[in-house]
Amino acid sequence: MRNDLKTIKMVIKSLRDPETSMKAYLYRINKRETGAESSLFALDLKTEVLKEYIVDLTEQYLNIEDEYEGVDEYSGNVGGGHLQWLNVKSSLATIVWESLVNSKRYADKKWVDNLAKCKSSSNNLKGLLIEVHVSGHMVTLILDLPSYRRLKHVLSFSAKKFRIVEGPFLVLPLKIDTLRIDSRLYFFTKRGCNIFLLPGSLATSSDETVKEILATGKFQDEEVFARFARTKCNPRRLLKFKEGGMGKLLALVANTPNGDKIRQTFGIEFKGGKLAPEAPEGVEKIIKMITGRGMIDPFSNLAMEVSDATTWEK
């Protein structure tokens, strides 16, 4: 998806425009059993200071098309030659995103007081959030803050003299962790994923889907399916199961001429009226089939894997 890289590059260049308006906040995300709760604190920085910071922050991303080969939907493995993205309404990201959006209406006074005192309770997954309206796009930069602490015995040098500098100090990062452009969140780092609690959310979602699939009783060895369904890209693929996956699963195991044809065409292991994968490859084939990635090429009549599919309009 090279077009995504072009859009990101255009937005990043626009961020550096002196006329661009922006707002910056410190944020904190509290992890809750029922989701996430966020607090924001507006940073009262002079406009020229914030814009100078943005210029330095975005410098390394001006040649983003040379740094990345493309953009893929989030699979749990951020890094390498591809950026990964999620829709802000994705079941994995929406809880944290909505908490950040809604938290703009208030600031947690106790947290702000703790920031001033540099107490440890101010260090709950905090970061920097910068909102920008640019080039017809809604843009948000979300960054982890690696350093907020009170320093002792620190001297600064100016006018040929050393002077004691008192904190606490906030060191602004020079790496983007997550970039939101309109409805998409682009993850540049693993920290960006952690901000949105993605590793835990993906594992929980995958486990729930695997249990739902196995509850059908359509597998000869449930342990084999459960073990391999949680590996590689399968947890991310299983997010699509909610989009008609149960119907596809039942059609795949149906004792009908059509069911036999589907299994034979796509090489699905089947014994005694049940799905019988014995290795990771067999489980992966089944998951691809029930999440809409298996299709027939109309010209060659061969089984094909597709990244996504929508109904063909005649």
N, C-alpha and C positions, 0 to 999 in steps of 0.2 A: 504494500500500500504506500507507494512513493508519494501519492498526492497528499497524504497526511503529513509527511515530512516537509513538503512544500508549504503547507498551511502553517505548520509549527514555525518554520523558518521566517515566514512572512510576519507572524505575530510577534516573534522575538525581536525582529528588526523594528517593528512598530513600537515596542515597549521602550526603545531607546530614543524615540522622538521627544524632544524637549516640551512639546505641547501636550503630551499624554498626561492625563490626570490619574492619580492613584491614591489608594488609602492602605495603610499598613496596620496590622494588629498582631499582638502576641496572642497565642491561643494555648489552651490546655484541654486535653481529652481525658476524662475520667472513665475508666472501664467499669461497666456495670453488668450485672447478670442479665439484664434485659436489653442491653445495647450499649450506647455511648452517650455521655453528657459532656458538652463543651462549654468553655468560658472564653470570652475574648476581652482583650484590653487594648484600646486604641493607642498606637504609638504616636506621640506628639512630636514628629520629626519635621524639620523645615523641608519644604518642597524640594529645594535644590540638593539637600543632603540625601533624600530618598532617591531622587533621580540619578545622582552620581553613583549611588550604591547599585541601582538597577543596571547602569551601563557596565559596571565592573562584573556584576553577577552574570549578565547575559553574554559577555565577550566570548566565552568558550563555546557557545552554542550557535554562533553565526554561520558555521560551516556544518550544520547538523546533517545535511544530506551526504556529506563525506564520511561522517562518523557512524551512521547507521544504514543498514541495508533495506530496512522497511519497518513496518509497524504491525504488530499482531495483537489479537485479543488476549487478555491476561490468561496465562497458563500456570502461574505459580513459580515460574523460573525467570526472574528478571535479571537481565545482564546479557552480555554477548552483543551480537550485531543487530538486534531488533529491539525497538521500543515496544512496550506493551500498554494496552489501554483497557478501560472499562467505561461503560455508560454510568453516569452519576445515579441512574435509577436501577442499576444492577443490584440484585439481592445481596451481593458481597460488599458493595460500597455505599449503598444508600443510607444506612444507619448513621455512619460517621459523617457523611456529607450533609445530611439533613440536620444533624446536631450542630455542625459548624455554621450552616446557614441560619438556623434559628437562634443561635447563641449571640448573634450580632445585636440583639435587642437588649442585652444586659451585660454587665461585667460583674464577676464574682468578687465582692469587696474583700472577703477574707483572703482570697487568693492574691489579690493586688497587694494587700497588707503584707502577706508573706513574701511576695516578690521584693518589697522594699526592705524587708528584714533578711532576705536571702535565706529563708528557712528551707529545709529539705522538702517540705510539702509543696513547694512551688515548682518542683521538678517532675511533675507527672506528665511525661510525654508532651512537653511544650514545644512550640515552634513559632514560626513567623508566617503570617498569611498576608498576601498583598493582592488587593483587588484592583483590576484595571478594565476600563472600557476602551477598546481599541479596534480600529478597522472593521467595525460592524460585528465584533465578537465580544462575548463576555469572557474575561480571562481572570484566572486566579493562580497565583504562585503560592505553593505550599512547601515550606522548608522546615526541616528539623533544626533545632538549635543545640549544637553540641556543647556549648559553653556558657553557663550563667553561674557565676560564683563570686564570692567576696575574696579579693586578693589582699595579701598583707605584704608590707615591706616592698612595695612597687614604686619605682621612681620614674618620672618623666623628665625629659631634657628639653629646655627651651630657654632662649635668651641667655645662653651660656651658663645656665644653672640647672641643677637637679631639684626636683620638688616631689614631695610625697603625693601619690595619687591614691585616692580612696574609692572603694567600690560601693555596691557590687557592680560587676561588669557583665555586659551582654556582648558577646562576639557574634556578629552577623555572618552567616555562612555564605560561601561563594559557589554553592552547588544547588541546583534545582532538584528537589526530590520528586515532587508531583506538579504537573502543569495541567490546569483545567482550561479547556477551550470549549465554550458552549456546553454541550451535553457529554463531553468526553474528558476522562481523566487519563493523562499520560504519565506512566511511572518510569522515572529515570534511574531510580535507585531502589535497593531493597528497603531502605529507610522509608521511602515513599509508600511502599506496600504496608509496612508496619504501622505507619500513621493511620492507615485505614483498617488496621486489624485484619488484613486480608488472609494471611496464612491460617489463622484460626477459623475465620469465616468459611474459607474454602473447604477446610477439613470437615467442619460441622455439616455443611451443605452436602458434601459428598457422602458422608456416613448416613445421613438421613435418606438420601436417594438410594443408596445400596440396600438399606433395610427395606425400603418400599419395593424395590425390584425383587428381592429374595422372598418377600412375603407372598409372591405369586406362586411359589413352589414349582417354578419352571426350570430349575437347574439341578442337574444330577449331582454335582459337587458344589455346594454353596460356599464352602470354605475357600476353594480355588478362586471363584469369582470375586468374593469379598476381598481377598488378599491382593489380587492384581488390579482390581477396579480402583484401588487407592494409590496406584503408582503412576509415574510419568504424567502425561497430560490428561489422563482419564478423569480425575476430579473436576477439571475445568470443563471437559466435554459433557459431563453429567449435568451441568447447569442447564443444558438444553432439553433434558429429559421431561421437564415440566411442559414442554411445548408439544404434546401429543406422543410422548415416548411410550406410555403404557399401551396405547393402541398398536404401535409398531412392534412392541415386544410380543403382544398376544398374536399378531399376524405372523411373526417370525417362528413361533412354536406351533402354529395351527397345523393340525393333521389334515391338510387339504392340498389339492394339486398346486395351488398358488404358493402355499407355505413351503412345499417341497422344492418348487422352482426357485424361490428366493434363497433358501439355504444352499442349494446346489450352485447357484450363480455366484454367490458371495463366499462360498467355502466355509459355511457355518457348521461347526461340529454338533451333531445331534444323535442321541442314542436313547432308546426306550421312551420316546415321546418327550424327552427333555433336552435342553441345551447342555452340551457336555464339553466345554473348553478345558484343555489340559495344561495350557501354557499361556504366558502373557499375551502372545499374539492372538490367540483365540478369544480371550476376554476383550481385547482391544477391538477386534472385528465386531463383536456383538454390541459393544458400547457405541461404536461408530454407526452401526445400523439403527439403533433405537434412538439416536440423537440426530438423525437426518443427514448423515454424511455419506451414505451409500446410495448411488444412483446408477442408472443404465445409460450408456452413451447411445443416443438414437441412431447414430450412423454406423457404429461398429457392433452395437448390441453387447458391448463388454461392460463388466462391472467397473465402476469408477468411484473414486473418493472425491467429494466436493467439500469446500470449506464452509459453505452455507447454501441454502436453497430456499426459494420462494415459489409460489404457484405461478405457472406459466400463463400469461394472459393471451388468449387467442385473438 
